[in-house]
Amino acid sequence: MLSCHQIDDILKNKRGKMKLKNKVFSAILGMMASSVLFISVPESAIAAECSTSDPCHTYALLDNANNVVNVIVCQPSVCGSGTWGGYRVVLQVAANPQTNNPSGTAGGHMTKPDENKVVTYSDNGTFTVKKDDVVTHTVAVPEIQTQNTNNTTTTTTTSIQAQFTDTSTGSVKIDASQTIDSTTVTSSSTVNSTNTVEESVFFQSRKTAEEVSSVLEEQKLVLMLSKINKLLILLGSWLL
């Protein structure tokens, strides 16, 4: 038979363990709350359903030094003014013309200090991606033009990017695409049609601007030739 003192000690011990469990449980809840707070930073700013008239593009959020601190999915109706949530925002990747959202696109580029990756925006309309202080990509802001003629709305989206192996002596691959999306509205139906042109060129070594233009002409890369000024800006110091 246990004495009163022994029973009292057992009860105190149990109460102490319960308090410890409560503290641990509270600490876990606190950590969970902190995690939820951390990941609650918005990754999208969508006002309504993604549509042809208001597609969901990928925008870059810039700090005061024009570093890309985050990328979000946003619509022109929300981010078209150039600011969102106190940040300057710039279109980085156009929406998939088939779905009007980012599905199937390359995704955005943002600064990641833990990976020694820095992404900056220049007012000449280009993003520069550096890894370990070496340029790996340059991306032009997509050009989106919309025209309305009678019952037809035509949207043309042009995107160009360059991927470098080495900015001083190595190779570079350039990809360009242009999508023309037309919507014809009649009294009884709506007809959609999409036509996409894709061009790619690979240079094994550095070239002059004239040599780049010559190669594009030889390969009949009409889209790249039409955007040659932007393309040369993307190549930057890689050019001889």
C-alpha positions, -999 to +999 in steps of 0.1 A: +000+000+000+014+034-010+017+061+016+000+095+012+034+111+005+042+085-023+008+091-039+014+129-037+048+125-053+033+104-082+006+130-088+032+158-088+053+138-113+024+132-136+014+169-134+050+179-143+050+156-173+016+170-184+030+205-182+061+194-202+039+179-228+018+210-230+049+231-234+062+209-262+027+209-278+026+247-276+061+250-290+050+227-320+019+248-325+041+279-324+064+265-350+035+255-372+020+290-369+054+305-378+056+282-409+021+291-420+029+328-416+061+323-436+045+305-465+015+328-466+034+353-488+011+355-519+023+336-549-006+348-570-026+379-574-056+368-595-087+390-596-108+366-617-106+335-638-077+335-663-091+344-697-080+355-731-088+391-722-072+389-688-046+361-689-025+350-659+011+359-666+042+355-645+054+388-631+087+397-613+086+417-580+115+441-578+132+457-548+147+492-548+179+479-565+159+462-593+166+427-579+139+402-585+129+392-549+099+371-560+077+360-589+039+359-588+011+348-611-009+380-619-032+394-644-030+427-664-061+439-646-042+437-613-005+442-622-009+462-654-003+494-635+033+483-628+029+481-590+015+455-566+017+451-529+042+480-526+065+465-551+073+474-587+062+445-609+074+437-645+060+410-668+086+382-671+069+352-687+037+353-708+008+330-701+003+298-721-020+310-750-039+278-749-048+278-712-043+316-704-023+305-673+014+296-666+010+259-672+035+246-697+056+277-696+093+279-685+085+295-652+100+327-637+135+336-625+141+351-590+170+358-567+180+329-544+209+339-521+213+303-508+221+292-544+243+323-551+217+332-578+209+368-585+183+380-610+182+417-619+160+438-642+173+465-665+152+493-679+162+482-714+136+455-709+158+425-700+163+403-670+199+390-662+204+358-643+237+353-626+249+321-608+281+325-588+285+360-603+285+345-639+257+353-663+238+322-672+206+336-688+192+368-702+155+371-708+136+398-726+103+411-713+076+395-736+061+418-761+023+415-762+003+434-788-035+433-792-054+445-822-092+447-827-105+446-863-143+442-868-152+411-849-117+398-847-093+402-817-057+393-825-031+390-798+006+386-807+031+375-780+069+374-787+094+360-763+132+357-766+159+344-742+195+335-744+212+307-723+250+310-719+276+283-712+303+310-707+299+347-711+335+352-723+345+323-746+317+297-745+286+288-764+251+304-763+217+291-773+190+315-783+153+306-783+125+327-797+088+322-801+059+341-814+023+331-808-006+347-827-039+340-810-071+351-829-107+352-816-135+358-841-168+366-826-200+363-847-236+365-838-239+328-832-204+315-822-169+323-811-140+308-831-105+306-817-073+298-836-036+298-824-005+298-845+030+295-829+063+300-845+095+288-827+131+295-836+163+284-821+200+289-829+232+277-813+266+295-814+296+275-804+318+305-799+315+343-796+305+363-826+303+399-837+269+415-841+274+414-879+282+376-877+251+370-856+229+388-882+246+369-910+239+335-894+203+344-888+199+354-924+215+322-936+192+301-915+162+323-925+153+329-888+128+356-897+115+362-861+149+367-847+159+390-875+128+411-868+139+414-832+176+418-838+181+449-817+166+432-786+186+400-794+219+419-794+210+435-761+204+400-747+238+389-759+255+419-743+292+415-734+292+380-750+295+397-784+330+404-798 
